[in-house]
Amino acid sequence: MDRRETTSGRIRGTRREGDGMARVLRQHMTPAEALLWESLRARRLAGLKFRRQHPLGPYIVDFCCPEIRLI
């Protein structure tokens, strides 16, 4: 795995602190989150790519679309 530094200052191949918690949250969605995710996943909403339980700084956002800067 490449261990060079990225533009964000992180070493490639290392994980951020929130990555593990985000993974746990993705595995244990509430019924409302699961229903919303079914509508957002696979570019079903206007062809936009959404992410769920995504680490953003010290936070973990439920859903985001980086393409249009929507959190």
Secondary structure, DSSP 8 states (H G I E B T S, - for coil): ----B-TTS-BTT---THHHHHHHHHHT--HHHHHHHHHHGGGTTTT---EEEEEETTEEEEEEBGGGTB-
